[in-house]
Amino acid sequence: MSVLSILEAVILGIVQGFTEFLPVSSSGHLIIAQKTLGIEEPMLAYNIVLHLGSLVAVLAVFWKDIVGFITKPFQNLMYMLVAATIPAIIAGFFFVEQIEVLFEGGLFLALCFIITGFLLFYSDGIQNNKKQDKDIKLSNALVIGCVQALAISPGISRSGSTIAAGLHQGLTRETAARFSFLLSIPTILGAAVLMAIDVMGSVEGASAFVSNIEPLLFGFFAAMLSGYLSIRFMLDLIKKSKLRYFGFYVLILAKLILADVIITQRFF
């Protein structure tokens, strides 16, 4: 495992925390950040810790919902979140190796950023939806879940695509955002578990994890704090129908990546 400085770990933590919940793709931005910092070796252990930092941020913001699920598990929202998680589990289990190969290509990354951009423009055009938590149906949840499964690809924003799918299914803007963020809990936890199995499967991986504990801790807290701020920001922004600004951003980012792939070849 590559040894990061504390500064590099903090930078990656901030990138992970903010972009996990902003509609711009955390996996895509982590690839760009690692390329920019010149990190070429596998980052599984760091990615586990950064994802766990993001997970704590979600739990901190939605702790009342979590307590509600524990005290009253048999409610419609809980059932729908479970149903929406299934497609991502299937995609992660059967296609994880193919997806990892895609993480290397700048052309594919740029294409996925373009898809994210158009999803964000589309979502801003949807208004006056009525569905609340109790109105979400199984078909709605499965559509959102299938879109989330596609967002495993780097460059396709998980939060942006699931919010867009929720709006398409008739959820109010607040309900779509809340459903998306709550849905991230099993998704982030599942991704962390899969990565942990790979890392801890060997003595070398486990010892490398322990030897890098200091930068890992700094990265964890950076991801947690930035993730918390990101969620709070998004919950306010979604009400104002301003996701298109992120759409412009990811389209510009896609153009820059394409320019690098075709002309400079500095990072890809």
C-alpha positions in Angstrom: 0.0 0.0 0.0 1.3 3.4 -0.9 2.3 5.6 2.1 0.7 9.0 2.0 1.7 12.1 3.8 -0.8 13.6 6.3 -1.4 16.4 3.9 -2.2 14.1 1.0 -4.5 12.0 3.2 -6.4 15.2 4.3 -6.7 16.3 0.7 -8.1 13.0 -0.4 -10.4 13.0 2.7 -11.8 16.4 1.8 -12.3 15.4 -1.8 -14.1 12.2 -0.8 -16.3 13.9 1.8 -17.5 16.7 -0.3 -17.9 14.9 -3.6 -19.6 11.8 -2.0 -22.7 13.9 -1.4 -22.4 16.8 -4.0 -23.7 15.5 -7.3 -20.3 15.3 -9.0 -19.0 11.7 -8.4 -16.6 11.0 -5.5 -15.0 8.0 -7.4 -14.3 10.2 -10.4 -12.8 13.0 -8.3 -10.7 10.6 -6.3 -9.2 9.3 -9.5 -8.4 12.9 -10.6 -7.0 13.7 -7.1 -4.8 10.7 -7.1 -3.5 11.4 -10.6 -2.8 15.0 -9.7 -0.9 13.9 -6.5 1.0 11.3 -8.5 -0.4 8.4 -6.6 -0.2 5.3 -8.8 -0.3 2.4 -6.2 -3.6 0.8 -5.0 -5.4 2.9 -2.4 -7.8 0.3 -1.0 -7.0 0.9 2.7 -7.3 4.6 2.4 -10.5 4.3 0.4 -12.0 2.2 3.2 -11.2 4.8 5.8 -12.4 7.7 3.6 -15.7 5.9 2.9 -16.2 5.2 6.6 -15.6 8.9 7.3 -18.4 9.7 4.8 -20.6 7.1 6.5 -20.3 8.7 9.9 -21.2 12.1 8.3 -24.5 10.6 7.0 -25.3 9.0 10.4 -24.6 12.3 12.2 -27.0 14.2 9.9 -29.8 11.6 9.8 -29.4 10.1 13.3 -33.1 10.7 14.1 -34.1 8.6 11.0 -31.7 5.9 12.1 -33.2 5.8 15.6 -36.6 5.7 14.0 -35.6 2.7 11.9 -34.3 0.9 14.9 -37.4 1.6 17.1 -39.9 1.2 14.2 -38.3 -1.0 11.5 -41.6 -2.0 9.9 -42.3 1.2 7.9 -42.6 1.9 4.2 -39.4 4.0 4.0 -37.3 1.1 5.5 -38.8 -1.4 3.0 -38.1 0.9 0.1 -34.5 1.6 1.1 -33.9 -2.2 1.3 -35.4 -2.7 -2.1 -33.4 0.1 -3.6 -30.2 -1.4 -2.2 -30.6 -4.7 -4.0 -29.5 -3.7 -7.5 -26.3 -2.1 -6.3 -25.5 -5.3 -4.3 -26.0 -7.4 -7.5 -23.9 -5.0 -9.6 -21.1 -4.8 -7.1 -21.0 -8.6 -6.6 -21.0 -9.6 -10.3 -19.4 -6.7 -12.1 -16.8 -5.4 -9.6 -13.8 -6.5 -11.6 -15.1 -5.0 -14.9 -15.8 -1.8 -13.1 -12.3 -1.6 -11.6 -10.9 -1.7 -15.1 -13.0 1.3 -16.1 -11.4 3.3 -13.3 -8.2 3.5 -15.4 -9.6 5.2 -18.6 -9.9 8.9 -19.0 -12.2 8.6 -22.0 -14.7 6.6 -20.1 -14.5 8.9 -17.1 -15.2 12.0 -19.3 -18.2 10.2 -20.8 -19.6 9.4 -17.4 -19.1 13.1 -16.2 -21.1 14.1 -19.3 -23.9 11.8 -18.4 -23.9 13.2 -14.9 -24.1 16.7 -16.3 -27.2 16.0 -18.3 -28.9 14.2 -15.4 -28.4 17.3 -13.3 -29.9 19.6 -16.0 -32.8 17.2 -16.3 -33.4 17.1 -12.5 -33.7 20.9 -12.3 -36.5 20.9 -14.8 -38.7 18.6 -12.7 -41.1 20.6 -10.4 -44.2 20.2 -8.4 -43.8 16.6 -7.4 -46.1 15.3 -4.6 -44.8 11.9 -3.2 -43.6 11.8 0.4 -41.9 8.9 2.2 -45.2 7.0 2.7 -46.1 7.3 -1.0 -42.9 5.6 -2.4 -43.8 2.4 -4.1 -41.7 -0.7 -4.8 -41.4 0.3 -8.5 -40.1 3.7 -7.5 -37.5 2.3 -5.2 -36.3 -0.3 -7.8 -35.9 2.4 -10.5 -33.8 4.5 -8.0 -31.9 1.4 -7.0 -31.1 0.5 -10.7 -29.8 4.0 -11.3 -27.7 3.8 -8.2 -26.2 0.5 -9.5 -25.1 2.3 -12.7 -23.5 5.0 -10.6 -20.9 2.5 -9.5 -19.1 3.6 -12.6 -16.6 6.4 -11.9 -17.8 9.8 -13.1 -21.5 9.0 -12.6 -22.6 10.7 -9.4 -24.4 8.4 -7.0 -26.2 11.3 -5.2 -27.0 13.2 -8.4 -28.3 10.2 -10.3 -30.4 8.9 -7.5 -31.9 12.3 -6.8 -32.7 12.7 -10.5 -34.3 9.2 -10.5 -36.3 10.1 -7.4 -37.6 13.3 -9.0 -38.4 11.3 -12.2 -40.5 8.9 -10.0 -42.5 11.8 -8.6 -40.8 12.3 -5.2 -40.7 15.8 -3.8 -37.2 17.5 -3.9 -36.8 17.1 -0.2 -37.9 13.5 -0.2 -35.7 12.6 -3.2 -32.6 14.1 -1.5 -33.4 12.4 1.9 -34.0 9.1 0.2 -30.7 9.4 -1.7 -28.7 10.2 1.4 -30.2 7.4 3.5 -29.7 5.0 0.6 -26.0 5.9 0.7 -25.6 4.3 4.2 -25.8 0.6 3.1 -24.1 1.5 -0.2 -21.0 3.1 1.5 -20.9 0.4 4.2 -21.1 -2.4 1.6 -18.3 -0.8 -0.5 -16.1 -0.5 2.6 -16.7 -4.1 3.6 -15.8 -5.4 0.1 -12.6 -3.3 0.1 -11.8 -4.4 3.7 -12.0 -8.1 2.6 -9.5 -7.5 -0.1 -7.1 -5.6 2.2 -7.3 -7.9 5.2 -7.2 -11.0 3.1 -3.4 -10.9 3.3 -0.9 -10.4 6.1 0.8 -7.8 4.0 -2.4 -5.8 3.6 -3.3 -5.9 7.3 0.2 -4.8 8.4 0.3 -2.0 5.8 -3.0 -0.8 7.2 -1.6 -0.6 10.8 1.6 1.0 9.7 -0.2 3.9 8.1 -2.6 4.6 11.0 -1.8 8.3 11.4 -2.5 9.5 7.8 -5.5 7.2 7.8 -7.0 8.9 10.9 -6.4 12.3 9.4 -8.1 11.2 6.2 -11.0 9.8 8.1 -11.8 13.0 10.0 -11.3 15.1 6.9 -13.9 13.0 5.0 -16.2 13.0 8.0 -16.2 16.8 8.5 -16.3 17.7 4.8 -19.1 15.1 4.2 -21.2 16.6 7.0 -20.9 20.1 5.5 -21.6 18.7 2.0 -24.9 17.0 3.1 -26.1 20.2 4.9 -25.3 22.2 1.8 -27.0 19.8 -0.5 -30.2 19.6 1.6 -30.6 23.4 1.3 -29.5 23.5 -2.4 -31.9 20.9 -3.6 -34.9 23.0 -2.6 -33.7 25.8 -4.8 -33.4 23.8 -8.0 -29.8 24.7 -8.6 -28.2 21.4 -9.4 -27.6 22.6 -13.0 -24.6 24.6 -11.7 -22.9 21.3 -10.8 -24.0 20.2 -14.3 -21.9 23.0 -15.8 -19.0 22.0 -13.6 -18.9 18.4 -14.5 -19.3 19.2 -18.3 -16.3 21.5 -18.0 -14.4 18.8 -16.1 -15.2 16.3 -18.9 -13.8 18.7 -21.5 -10.6 19.1 -19.6 -10.2 15.3 -19.2 -10.9 14.8 -23.0 -8.3 17.5 -23.8 -5.8 15.7 -21.6 -6.6 12.3 -23.2 -6.4 13.6 -26.8 -3.7 16.3 -26.5 -1.5 16.6 -23.4 -1.7 13.0 -22.0 -0.4 14.4 -18.7 -2.7 12.4 -16.4 -4.5 9.9 -18.6 
